[in-house]
Amino acid sequence: MNHLWQNRNFLGLLFMLPAAAFLLLFLVYPLGLGIWLSFTDAKIGRPGAFVGLENYEWIVGDSKFQTAVFFTIFYTVAASIAKFAIGLYLALLLNKHLPFKAIIRAIVLIPFIVPTVLSAIAFWWIFDPQFSIVSWTLRQAGLIDGNINFLGDTWNARWSVIFANVWRGVPFIAISLLAGLQTVPPSLYEAATLDGATPWQMFVKITYPLLTPIIAVVMTFSVLFTFTDFQLIKVLTNGGPAGATELMATMSYNTAILGGRIGEGSAISTAMVPFLLAAIMVSWFGLQRRKWQQGEEQ
């Protein structure tokens, strides 16, 4: 017995048990229950019976689900690209010697620390069809004649919620990449400067390669957070107009909780899993490729 207490592998496993129990209780069990319910015709107040793939056959042929899948993917890709581009730019900017740099970093973090619901309500007023500050400003500048219907038009609503998501998610990308930039040895830039490298060459040959592992991890989290977004859409548009901004997460909630069709709602949420696994695998293979380039063991 004393030998076990001196074994590092045994102690590591022992210390991991509380976390493993937590994950089993709050992650694995709900996921497994949701998958099981997706194969039943369960409704609120009724356990339901096993119906096989009937729920999945229904969602595949449902036009609302197809629209939700399209917008979920479009929303995730567009918002993630914008957040990465703006976040990387801010990280590079904040990594320089700027006056009041600490205050600027704190200001950049504000959108991320504000509760999502409060952010959504703020954007709801900004995009209001009658009192929008954006429409008022553009009218005063003589650029438009009437108010813009931000949340009532299909594509206006889609770009509006993407803009709100980008505003909220950029700080996470910026601060995470800034932390990665702090680990890059300044001597590399000094040597590159002596060799006559341009700022763009230093970014391509030094900054970006060294940031690749951090970018892979950060963008994985960003994609997962964006793909499973719920609060922003629910408060801002509730999937409207006519389901144009419905995400798979909001459609699952509306179907299972508000509509009472637990089985169908569970099928929609379970259908999100392959997309999430694909995003994780892309980042994982990206990290493996980076290790291969550096000559590390797989």
Salt bridges, closest charged atoms under 4 A:
ASP41 OD2 - ARG46 NH2 3.48
GLU264 OE1 - ARG261 NE 2.32
